[in-house]
Amino acid sequence: MHSSIALLAFRVALAATLLTACAGQSPVTSAGPPRPARGTSSAMTADDLRSRLYAFAHDSMMGREAGTRGNAMGTAYIAAEAARIGLDPAGDSGTWFQDIQSTSNRFASPIPPGTARNVIAVLRGSDPALRNEYVAIGAHNDHVGVRSSPVDHDSLRAFNMALQRLGAPSWDRSVAPEKRAAAIIAARVNLDSLRRIRPQRLDSIRNGADDDGSGTVTVLEIAQALASAPVKPRRSILFVWHTAEEKGLLGAKWFTEHPTVPRASIVAQLNLDMVGRGSAADITGGGPDYLQLVGSRRVSTQLGDIVEQVNGSRPRPFSFDYAYDANGHPERIYCRSDHYMYARYGIPVTFFTTGLHADYHQVTDEPQYIDYEHMLRVADLVRDVAVRVANLDQRPVVDKPIGAPDAACVQ
């Protein structure tokens, strides 16, 4: 998820508090290079999601910052998986990729030209009358790269957990000085016993397992399930793994301004960004059935109703949290992920997320903290929503006013 600007002072202060050099420090690394998950099954499983995410959020990808070699490795991994599971390429000139040319905005460092790319694939629909229309499912393939200096993984993780327990679950929320001080004390107490077992583990790679490794691999899992199904959806399913979301939604902006399929043929966009957490330990109000929805009725009431209907038909439905979709919400989540670039053109959208947490944009956003069973339920829901929309006789009705595409986003 694209961050707001007001995070930096607190991060710098925290890093200074937690980072101490001492003998016996060991870096946090993962053994072995990532490989495509050739052992994954046609059915969606938590084990498949785990296998994919440990590959995609591997240290060798160096945090997948857009424009870096690590991000190029990540996009190559996605393309290899898309080919393996039987999708067709839908990028530039019949390739899997779309190079973006919009390489900077006023809030982020520029990206070297020709180094950032969307990955685009398609599963062809079964109905000749509808197969040239598309339900788009997306995530973002980039993250925020490597810290300039390492921090002790265990100290930061202990601090984040203490901060959450004190009611400050997100790095985007102001943290009162007394809560910060209490969290530091709690973290130090918890670390006393841990230090008797193992030394500090310095880490500088922000692997982005949840943000947005979770969305990326969930979209791959959905794609494999749909490609393996004996009956294909009537409309085509377009899979877009956008780049440079963390640089200001640049990949989604480029795709919607230079689409590789006619923009008017995209009937809906389903966005998955940070779908791997959501427990009470991660977010206030979280739990085993927790899921945030954003934007589902901002363009099309019908799409929001479909999401509710599909969820309600499940043996164990999610409890949707719409709080972050409220007009004027200070987090401005509606404006901060890739779905918005579609919505500004009047394409119905739904953003699925388990929400921000204290490991957001930190070295502690790692695969071992992901709830894979919960993620699997998100995959199952989004797949079924996509199929329901793809099989409609008529595309979802746009019944909300749409502003100019270049107007500023208003939550």
Secondary structure by P-SEA (a helix, b strand, c coil): ccccccccaaaaaaaaaccccccccccccccccccccccccccccaaaaaaaaaaaacccccccccccaaaaaaaaaaaaaaaaabbbbcccccccbbbbcccccccccccccccbbbbbbbbcccccccccccccccccccccccccccccaaaaaaaaaaaaaaccccccccccaaaaaaaaaaaaaaaaaaaacccbbbbcccccccccaaaaaaaaaaaaaaaaccccccbbbbbbbcccccccaaaaaaaaaccccccccccbbbbbccccccccccccccccbbbbbcccccccaaaaaaaaaaaaaccccccccccccccccccccccccaaaaaaaaccbbbbbccccccccccccccccccaaaaaaaaaaaaaaaaaaaaacccccccccccccccccccc
